[in-house]
Amino acid sequence: MGMFVFLPLVLPLTAWPIARLAEQRLHPRTATRLLTGLAVVMALCSTVCLGLLMVVGTAQLPGNPLPDAWSDPEVREAVPYDEVAGKLAIPALLAVLLTCGRTLWRHGRVRRRAHRALAGLPVTQVAVLPDEVPYAYALPGGRRDRVVVTTAMLSCLEPAERRALFAHERAHLAARHHRFLLAVQLAARANPFLRPLRTAVSYTTERWADEEAAQTVGSRRAVACAIGKAALVSRGTPLPTLAGFAAPGPVPRRVAALLGPPPALRSWPSVFTSLGLAAWGAAVGTAISALSSANSAVTMVLILHAATPL
C-alpha cells in the first residue's frame, strides 16, 4: 500500500488550475459537468483512502471489534504508517461523515420547509409570495418543480427582465442544477482541497442558466440588466445547493459575459494551451487518484484476508 494511500488526499490540488480556467474559457454547461465529475471522483477516492487508514488505526486500539490477527506485528509491518496516520484517520473520517450527513440533512430540511410554505398556494410552475424581501430561486421537487419569487422582486424588474428571471430559474430546474451543486458541496465537505471546484461550479451553473435565459428571451442585455438589478436588492437563496437568480457567483463577471458574445462549445482543448494543460493535469490527477485508491483497497483486502484465520 505504502505512500499510494496518501495520494488521493492531496491530488485534488491538480484540479485547481482547471477550476479557474474552466470558468473563463469553457462553455458553462461543459465546465459544470467536467468540474462536478472531477470533484465527485476525487472526493470518493480520498474518502476510500481515509477509510482504509481508519481500519489500520482501529486495529491498534484496545478493545476493537476487529480480529486480533489484524493487529499482529506482521500486519503492521505490511501496512505502514499505522501508528500515527491510521489513528488520525479515525476522527478525520468521522468528521467527513458528519459534515456530509449534516449537509444532506440541511438540504432536505430546507426543501421540505420551502414546499410546506407553498402548500396553501395554487399548484403552478411559478409561486409568487407576498413578501417585502426581494428574492427568487428554483425549488426542485420532481413533478412539483417550482420557481419561487416574491412580489418585492417582481416590482424591481421591467416586464422583459421578469421574463428573463423566469427563464433563468426554469433553466436551473430543467438542467437539475441543484444536483450538481449538492454533489460539489458534498465533495468539498469530504476533502477541503476541492473547495475551489465547488466555488467554480456555483458560478458555472449560474452562467449556464444565464445563457439559456438569453436564448429564451432573445436578449442578452435584458438578462444582464435583470441580474444586475436583482443583485442590488436580493438576499440570495436559503441554501447553497438551491440555485438562485443573482447569487451565488460574481455578478459583475456574469453581466460582463452576457454583454459579450455567447460562449462557443469546445471539444477537448489542445494540450499546447493553458486550458489544455490544466484539463490534462486534472484528468491525470483524477486517474492517479482512482488507481491509487483502488490499489490501496486491493492491497489492504489481500493483507487482511491473509491475516484473518479461516
N, C-alpha and C positions, 0 to 999 in steps of 0.2 A: 504494500500500500504506500508506504513512505510519504514523501512530500506531495505526491499527487493528490492526496485527500485535501490538502490546503488550497490547491489551485482554484477550485470553483468559488472559494470565498473572496478572492481578490480579482479574478478575471473580469468581473463586471466593469472594472476600470477601463478595459479595452473598448467599451461601448460609449464612453464619454464623448469622444470626438464626433461620432456619427449622430449622437443626440442633438448636438448643436447644429451640425451641417444639414441634417435632415429637415429641421425646421425651416431653413433658409432656401434649400435647393431642390428638395423633393416635393412632389405633389402631396398635399396634406393627407389624402387617402393612403397613398403609398407609405408615407412616413409613419402614420398611425399604426398601420398593420405591421410594418417592419420593426418599429421600436417596441411595440407590445409583444411581439413574438420573441424578440431578444430578451426582454425583461422577464417574461414568464419562464423561458428555458433556463436562464441563468439563476433565477430565484429557486427553481426546483432543484437544480444541481447543487447549489450551495446548501439548501436545506437537507438534501440527502446526505451530504458530507458531514454536516453538523450531527445528523442522526447517527452516522457511523462512529464519529468521535464520541458521541454520548454513550454508545454501547461499550466502547473501550473504557470510558471513565466509570460507568456504572458497575462494570465488572470488578473494579478495585474497591468499591465501597463495602464496608462490612454490613452483613445482613441483607445483601441484594438478592433478588429472587432468581438471578441467573444461575446456570450450572456452575459448580465450583471449578470445573476444569477451565472455564473461561478466564480465570484469574491466575492460572498456573504461570510459572516463570517462562516456560517455552512460548506460551501465547503472548506474554508481554514482550518477549524478545522479537517475535514475528510481527507484532503490531506496535510500532514505535510511538513515542510521544504520548503515552497513556497517562503518565504521572501528572502532567500539567494540562495539556490541551484537552485530554479526554474529560477531565473533571470540569474544566471551564466550559466545555461544550454543553454540559447539562443545563446550567442556568441560561446559556445563550439560546438553546433550542426551546426551552420553556418560554423565554421571552418572545421568541418568534411566534410560537403557537398562540400565546396570549394576545399579542398585538394584532395578529391576523384575525383571531376569533373576535376580538373587540371591534375591529373594522367591519367585519361581516355583520355583527350584531347591530352596530350603529346604522349601517346601511339599511338593513331590514327594518329597524325601528323607525327611521325617518320616512321610509317609503310607506309603511303602514299608517303612520300619523298623517302623512300627506293625503293618502286615499281616504282616511276617515274624515279629514277636514272637508273633503269634497263630496261626502256622502249625501248631503242634502241638496246638491246642485243637479241640474239635468245632466243625463249621461250623454255628453257631447265630446267632440275631439278637443274643444277649447273650453277651459274653465276660467271664467272671469271672476275674481274675488273683489269684493268691495273693500279694499284696503288702501289706506293713505300712504303706505310704504311701497315704493315702486320696485318691483322685481318680476322676473319671468324665468321659467325653467321648464324643461321637458321632464315629465313624470312617467317613467315606463311602468307598464302593468299588464303585459300580454295583450289581451283583447281590450284592455282599458287604458291604453296609451293616451295620455292627455297633455296638452300644453296648458300650463298654469300661468296666468298673467293677472296683474292687479289693475284696477281702474286708474290708479295713480300712474302706472307705467304707460298705459294707453293714452292718457291725457298729455303725456310728454312728447308723443310722436305724431307726425303727419300721417295721412292715410297710406301713402306709399311706404313709409317707414314701418307702419304697422304690418303691412303685408310682408315686408322683409323680416320682421320679428317672427311672425307665424311660420314663414318658410324656413327660417333658421332652426326653430325648435322642432318642426316636423322632420327636418333633415337629421337632427340628433336621434329622433325616435326611429326613423326608417333605417338608419345605419347601426342602430343599437350601440351608440357611443358609450352608454353607461357601462357596458360590459368591458370595453377597452379601459375605461377609467378605473373601474373596480379592479381589473387584473393588474394594472401597473401600480395601483395603490397597495395591493397585497404584496406584489413583488418588492416594492420599496420597504415594506414592513419586514419582509423576510431577509433582505440584505440592504443596508443603508447605502451601499455604493450604487444602487440602482435609482436613487432619488432623481438624478438628472434626467433619466428616461421618463420618470413619472411627470416631471415638470414639462418635458418636451411633448408628451402625449396630451397633457392638459391643453397645451397650445394648439397642437395639430388637429385635435378633434374640433376645436372652435373654428379653425381655419377651414377645415373640411366642410363644416356646416355653413360657413360664410360663402364658400364657393357654390355650394348647392343652392343657397338662397339667392345668390346673384343670378344664377341661371334661371331660377323660377320666376323672379320678378322682372328679369331683363334689364336690371340696372345695378351695376356695381357701386355707383355713387350713392344710391338710395340705401343700400345695405351699410355702406361705410358711415353715412350720416346717422342711421338708426343706432349703430353700435356706439358711435361717439356720444350721442345724446343719452343713451341708456347708461353708459359708463359713468356719466356725471352724477346720476341720481340713484343707480341700482345698488343694492346691498349684496348682490350675488345669489348663491344658492344655499340651501340648508345643509348640503353635504358635498364634499369634493367629488364624489362619484356620480353626482347628478349634473347634467350638462345645463349650463345657463346661457344667457344671451350676451351679457357684457363681461363675464368673468367665467373661468379664470383665463389667464393669458395676457400678455402685454397688449393692451388695447391700441396704443399708437402704432405698433407693428402690424396689427390686423387691419387697421384703417389704411395704412400706407400700402399694404399688399392689395387691398381692394381698389385703391385708386390707380394701381398699375395694371399691366396686362395679366390675364389669367395664367396660372401656372401650367406648364406643359407636363404631360405624362412622360416619364422617362423609363427606359429599360434599365437594367443593371448598369451602373456607371462604370466607366473605364477605370482601370487600376492606375492609370497615369494622371489622374486628377485627385485633388484633395478629398473630394467626396468619395471617389472610388477607393482610395487608400483607407479612409475611415470605415467605409462599408465592409471592405475585405478584412480589415483588422477586427471589427466587431464580429464578423462571421467566423473568423479563425478562433477568436477568443471563446465564442459560444461553442464551437465544435470541440475545442480542447477541454472546455468545462464539462461538456457532456461525456466525453471519453474518459476524463479523469474520474468523474463521479461513478461512471459505470465500472471502470477498472477497480476502483476502491471498493465498491459494493461487492463485486465478484470475489475479489481477494479476501475481503472480510468474511463472506459466507463460506468460502473454502477453508479458511483457517479455523473458524468457529465450528464448522461441521467436523473437521478432523479432531478438534479438541473435545467435542461432545461425545461421551460414551454412548454406545448403542444400547 
